């Protein structure tokens, strides 16, 4: 638990420095794993404020995503995780609606190494994600798949996936 508190303090300090430079977005997500564990995620995003490969088709951009996830398990005690992930987004051109696809790899810390029938082996996990959705009027709705694994650093490395629907609003 002390690892989670340390990570949370570090994340809060880092986010405080970043938020002084730019406005943050807020997101919420509800999802489920293959083991029927419900996931509830609250996050904040900080845009890279850069774009690459801009054309008539679209542009590549991205953001930092810092999030807290509550894992509501059926068989074992619930779990909590904190994550920080850089996410790259290809946003297609559009007037009012801008479809997008996204992918990212970051890090996460879990409060417990047990999650349903999965033995994560360590609190430290990598967070891989892929998703798609649409942006409109300072808002975003999308679908996302997240995979957590320690990349074989410690065995067993069962890992876990969560599939979710998310909503993001810009301030």
C-alpha positions, -999 to 999 in steps of 0.1 A, spaced: 0 0 0 29 24 7 40 20 -29 6 32 -41 7 62 -17 42 71 -29 32 68 -65 1 89 -59 22 116 -42 47 116 -71 18 118 -96 1 146 -78 34 166 -77 41 159 -114 5 168 -124 6 200 -104 36 211 -124 20 202 -157 -14 217 -149 3 250 -142 13 251 -178 -19 240 -195 -56 232 -188 -65 196 -181 -93 175 -195 -114 151 -173 -125 116 -183 -147 89 -169 -149 53 -181 -169 22 -172 -157 -12 -184 -154 -49 -177 -128 -76 -179 -131 -111 -193 -136 -123 -157 -166 -101 -152 -147 -76 -130 -162 -41 -134 -138 -12 -139 -145 24 -130 -119 49 -142 -114 86 -134 -87 104 -153 -72 136 -163 -55 144 -196 -29 169 -207 -25 174 -244 9 173 -260 -1 206 -277 17 194 -308 6 178 -340 25 159 -367 18 148 -403 -11 172 -407 -29 168 -440 -64 169 -455 -70 135 -440 -61 143 -404 -32 147 -380 -12 129 -354 -14 143 -319 -15 130 -283 -19 135 -246 -7 123 -212 -33 103 -193 -31 100 -155 -59 79 -140 -73 60 -110 -91 28 -117 -113 9 -92 -116 -28 -100 -148 -43 -85 -142 -80 -84 -167 -109 -78 -144 -136 -64 -116 -117 -46 -113 -84 -29 -115 -53 -50 -84 -36 -64 -72 -1 -71 -47 11 -96 -30 44 -106 -16 48 -141 3 73 -163 4 68 -200 15 88 -230 -12 83 -257 -8 90 -295 -39 99 -314 -46 100 -351 -75 124 -355 -93 124 -388 -104 157 -403 -139 168 -399 -161 199 -394 -182 191 -363 -172 155 -357 -136 142 -357 -132 104 -356 -100 92 -340 -79 61 -332 -54 60 -303 -27 38 -289 -3 41 -259 20 23 -235 25 35 -200 29 23 -164 5 14 -136 7 4 -99 -19 -19 -84 -28 -21 -47 -29 -59 -48 -13 -85 -71 -45 -106 -71 -74 -98 -94 -101 -125 -97 -83 -156 -111 -53 -135 -123 -20 -135 -104 -3 -102 -116 29 -112 -96 38 -76 -90 21 -43 -82 41 -27 -111 24 -33 -145 26 -18 -180 -6 -4 -194 -11 -10 -232 -41 6 -249 -58 9 -282 -91 27 -288 -113 46 -312 -140 72 -309 -153 106 -320 -145 142 -308 -171 170 -309 -176 204 -293 -148 199 -267 -160 164 -258 -151 129 -267 -168 95 -266 -150 63 -274 -143 26 -268 -110 14 -254 -92 -18 -247 -65 -18 -219 -41 -46 -212 -21 -48 -180 10 -70 -177 44 -69 -161 61 -80 -193 76 -110 -177 96 -91 -151 81 -114 -124 62 -147 -127 35 -156 -131 25 -129 -155 -12 -136 -160 -21 -100 -170 -56 -87 -174 -76 -68 -200 -104 -43 -196 -128 -31 -223 -145 2 -216 -167 30 -228 -153 64 -220 -163 101 -220 -139 130 -219 -146 168 -216 -122 197 -222 -122 227 -199 
